[in-house]
Every structure is written in C-alpha cells, then in structure tokens.
Amino acid sequence: MKIFIVMGTAGEYANTEQWPVKAFRSKRRAEDIGTKAMRRANEIYEDHFKKYGRRDLPENEYDPDMEMDYTGTSYFLYEVELDENE
C-alpha cells in the first residue's frame, strides 16, 4: 500500500527548505490538502509577506509549520510504500 505525504517547500538553490506537512492513505485527500495549503500560502504571501516579510506571519491552518521566503511557499506530493508488517 502506498501513502501520500504532502510536502512543503520554500527557497531556492542551497537555501531550499522542505518539510512534511501530513500523510494520507488517500491520494485524493492529500491532493485536496496540498491545494488548500497552497491557496492559503498564496494569500499569506500576497496579503502579508510582500508588505511585512516574515514578521508575524499569519498561520496557515493546513500547514502550521509553514516556512516562507521571497519565493513564496509551494507544495507537492511524495508517494511512498507503507510497510504494514511492523
């Protein structure tokens, strides 16, 4: 069985950061949360980051550990096999 991990990323080149957001058994659910997290990150970037930088960033309720820099924040799915024998 595969699981789908929503991953967040910010930065570029050597300064790229990636972090796991949440894992799902359902690809559709993972895609939904990834899309919602991306939409919220874009709102935060446009409404807050461009004006104030990292200072007091509003929370992304879909990704409480969200990082952000001048490149914004992006999300992707990481698919991995789940070992259910453990």
Secondary structure as the mmCIF struct_conf table of DSSP 4:
data_model
#
loop_
_struct_conf.conf_type_id
_struct_conf.id
_struct_conf.beg_label_comp_id
_struct_conf.beg_label_asym_id
_struct_conf.beg_label_seq_id
_struct_conf.end_label_comp_id
_struct_conf.end_label_asym_id
_struct_conf.end_label_seq_id
STRN STRN1 LYS A 2 ALA A 10
HELX_RH_3T_P HELX_RH_3T_P1 TYR A 13 ASN A 15
STRN STRN2 GLU A 17 PHE A 24
BEND BEND1 ARG A 25 ARG A 25
HELX_RH_AL_P HELX_RH_AL_P1 LYS A 27 ILE A 44
HELX_RH_PI_P HELX_RH_PI_P1 TYR A 45 PHE A 49
HELX_RH_AL_P HELX_RH_AL_P2 LYS A 50 TYR A 52
TURN_TY1_P TURN_TY1_P1 GLY A 53 ASP A 56
HELX_LH_PP_P HELX_LH_PP_P1 LEU A 57 GLU A 59
TURN_TY1_P TURN_TY1_P2 GLU A 61 TYR A 62
TURN_TY1_P TURN_TY1_P3 PRO A 64 ASP A 65
STRN STRN3 ASP A 69 ASP A 69
TURN_TY1_P TURN_TY1_P4 TYR A 70 THR A 71
STRN STRN4 GLY A 72 GLY A 72
STRN STRN5 SER A 74 GLU A 81
TURN_TY1_P TURN_TY1_P5 GLU A 84 ASN A 85
#
